[in-house]
Amino acid sequence: MILLHSLLLLSLQAPVGVNAVAVEIFEQDTEERLKDARDLLGRDREPEVHAGMRICVELDSPASVELLLETMRLTQDRTLSAAHYRDVSWEGLVQIKDLYAKRVVEAELNKNKKSAWMRQWCAETLGLYGDYDFGTSLTKALRDKELLVRSAAARALGRIKYKPAQKELKKLIKN
């Protein structure tokens, strides 16, 4: 965080050419931190996995969300169970604030055809974000073939109070 503030101050006071250098340094630092997060998320000790998640939350970027989703997709147990890695990743996902990073979760909901569990978790996460803009994707998820996804989408729509979905929700209740 201090580095970011320093770069912002530098960019406000420096000539245009220096701004490009500051951006390049910031991008290199971000890439290094993503590599660190990937490494830590793959480790076998809980404190290290949590440290990787915290880096992703601090970066609050589409790339860091993709890394958390990648970890959530794990199906093979390691020293820690795959479910444990998913829980840690979930803990990180719900802390994301950046809209573009949240859109990665929305894209996963819309595009993942293989894992109903991933679609369910993404629908729940979008509801926790509380952003009305995710209503269209969540309404579409009400037509998912899996009940657990439809249920999560319905809860999420209620959480964000997305009124355009009322007709779809009423159909779901009747069935």
N, C-alpha and C positions, 0 to 999 in steps of 0.2 A: 504494500500500500504506500509505503514511503517512497518507493521507486516511482510509482505512478504520479504521486504529487510532485516529486522532483522533476519528472519529465514534463508535466503540465506547466510548471513554473518556468522551466527552461524554454519550452516552446513559446511562451508568452513574451519572453525577453530576447529570444535569439533571432538571428536572421533566418530567412526562409530555408536555406541549405541545411542549417542545423536542425530544423524541424524534421527533415527526412531522416537524419541520423538518429534522432531521438525515437522516432517511430520504429526504425529498424532495430534498435536496442530493445525496445519494449516487445516487439514481435519475437525476437530471439529468446528473451526471457520467458515469454509465454510458452513457446515451443519446448524449452527446457523443463518448465514446470509441468507441462502435459506429459512429457516423457517420465518425469519423476512420479507423477500420479499413476500412470499406467504401470510402472514398476511396482509401486506400493500396493495398488489394488490387486496385483497378482501374487502378493506375498502370502505366507502361511500364518502370520501372527496378526491377531486382531488389532492391536494398536497401529500397526503399519497399514493395514487395510483402511482403517478409519482416517489415518493421515492422508492417504491417497484421495479419499472421498472429500476431505476438507479442502485439499488443493483444488479439486474440481469445483467445489462450491465457491471458493474464493475467485477462481477464474471466471465463473459465471458466464460461460460462452457456449456457443453451439458445439464446439469441439469437445469441451469438457462434459457436456450432457451426453454426447455420443459415446464417450468413454464410459460414463456411468451406465448407459443403456447396454453397451457391450458387456459389461460386467454382469448386468442383470440377466443377460441371455445365457449365462453359464448353466450347463446341465450336469457337468461332471463334478463330483466332489473332489476336493483337494484335501489338505490337512484340515481345513475348515470345510463345512458343507457348502454346496452350491447355494442353498437357501440362505446361509449366513452372508455370503457375498451379495446376494440380491437384497437382503435387508439393509445392509450398509449402503448400497447404491440407492435404494429407495429413500433412505434417510437424507441422502444428499440431493436427490432430485426434487424433493418437496421444498428445499431451501433455495432453489433457483429463482432469481428475480428478473433476469434479462429476457425481454420478449422474444428475441430471436432464438435464444437458447430454449425457451419453452416451446417454440415452434418445432423443434426437433422431436420433442415428445409427441406433439400433435401428428407429425409426419409418421412416427412409429405406429401410432394408433391407426392411421389411415392405410399404411402400406404393409404392415406385418400380417401376412396371411397364415403363417406357420404356427404361431403361438398365441392361443387364446389367453394364456396367463399374461403375456406381455401386453396384449391389447387391454385386458382388464386393468392392469397396473397403470397403463398410460391414461386410460379414461379416469381412473381415480385421481391420478396426479393432476390432470387438467382441471378437475373439479376443485381440488385443493388450491390450485393457483387462483381460482375465483374470477377468471377473466372471461367476460361475456363473449369475447371474440372466438372462443373455442366452441361455442354453441352449435355451429353448423357441423363440425366434425363429430361432436358428441351425439347430435341428433342422428347422423348417419350410422353411428355405432349402435343405435337402438335396433337396427335391422341386422345386426351381427347374428350368425348362426348359433353362437354360444350364449347360453343364458347368463353365465357369469359376466360376460362383456356387456350384455344388454342391461343387466342389473347395475353394474358400475357406471355405465353411461347415464342411466336414469337418475342415480344418486348425484352424479356430477352436475347434471342439468338442473336438478333441484337446488343444489348448492349455489350455482351461479344465477339462479332464478331466470332461466332462459325461456321466456314466454312463447316464442315461436315454435317450441317443441311440444306444446300442450296437446296438439292433435295426435302427434305420434305417440306421446305418452299414454293418452287415453286408449289408443289402439292396443298398446302393450298391456295395459291393465285388463282389457277385455279378453285377451288371449291368456 
